[in-house]
Amino acid sequence: MSYFHNVGDFDGLFSVEIRHKGFFCGSGSNKAYMDYEVDWFDYCQSDTWSNLWIDDFLLQLSHDRANSKMDVHWCQPDKSF
């Protein structure tokens, strides 16, 4: 879950929080992602943002989505899944 705080005017830059190396536990609405690591990528530009950035960030974290079974889920600010 990411927490965003609005401070001043939006300058087009934002941060991405990636939770990885964890596992899902439970079922249905009681499912939770547990025992994960958190990494942040700051200064992302909204005018050039695409899903390709996620793949690049994951490679920097030693995850190769092209050669592994990996699902990526994301939430918009103040949302959860």
Phi and psi in degrees as a GROMACS rama.xvg file:
@    title "Ramachandran Plot"
@    xaxis  label "Phi"
@    yaxis  label "Psi"
@TYPE xy
-104.388  149.062  SER-2
-120.94  125.28  TYR-3
-117.532  141.944  PHE-4
-124.74  125.211  HIS-5
-80.2665  118.016  ASN-6
-129.796  105.083  VAL-7
73.8482  -165.994  GLY-8
-75.0101  147.131  ASP-9
-73.4344  124.446  PHE-10
-99.5212  7.97958  ASP-11
91.012  -3.98295  GLY-12
-106.069  144.609  LEU-13
-148.985  170.048  PHE-14
-113.09  149.545  SER-15
-118.895  128.662  VAL-16
-100.764  127.618  GLU-17
-117.038  122.402  ILE-18
-102.43  126.223  ARG-19
-148.52  170.598  HIS-20
64.7846  24.2357  LYS-21
-108.134  -164.27  GLY-22
-148.114  155.83  PHE-23
-90.4  139.55  PHE-24
-133.075  141.294  CYS-25
97.2115  -172.32  GLY-26
-146.369  158.063  SER-27
56.8514  -136.317  GLY-28
-72.552  -8.39305  SER-29
-96.0623  9.80416  ASN-30
-76.0866  137.428  LYS-31
-137.996  148.531  ALA-32
-92.361  124.44  TYR-33
-126.801  160.336  MET-34
52.4641  49.7357  ASP-35
-107.425  163.726  TYR-36
-102.11  153.09  GLU-37
-121.576  130.504  VAL-38
-131.665  146.614  ASP-39
-115.602  142.064  TRP-40
-122.537  111.611  PHE-41
-97.151  166.602  ASP-42
62.2495  34.9239  TYR-43
-73.0286  141.121  CYS-44
-100.095  124.719  GLN-45
-65.6038  -28.5419  SER-46
-79.6161  -11.7329  ASP-47
-119.286  8.70081  THR-48
-68.575  136.317  TRP-49
-155.08  171.555  SER-50
-62.3797  -23.8701  ASN-51
-62.1066  -29.0311  LEU-52
-63.4719  -37.0803  TRP-53
-60.9269  -45.6272  ILE-54
-59.3897  -41.1628  ASP-55
-64.4285  -44.5939  ASP-56
-61.1023  -42.7021  PHE-57
-63.9104  -38.3774  LEU-58
-62.2401  -39.6343  LEU-59
-63.8433  -25.2374  GLN-60
-95.2676  12.6863  LEU-61
70.048  30.7493  SER-62
-116.254  122.255  HIS-63
-106.77  96.4847  ASP-64
-63.4738  -28.13  ARG-65
-69.2596  -27.8612  ALA-66
-115.806  24.5243  ASN-67
-149.267  164.673  SER-68
-86.4226  101.778  LYS-69
-143.615  131.153  MET-70
-104.328  143.994  ASP-71
-117.182  128.394  VAL-72
-122.971  141.913  HIS-73
-140.338  156.876  TRP-74
-126.487  145.925  CYS-75
-77.9007  162.846  GLN-76
-51.86  138.963  PRO-77
65.9901  17.9233  ASP-78
-117.324  162.341  LYS-79
-141.959  166.274  SER-80
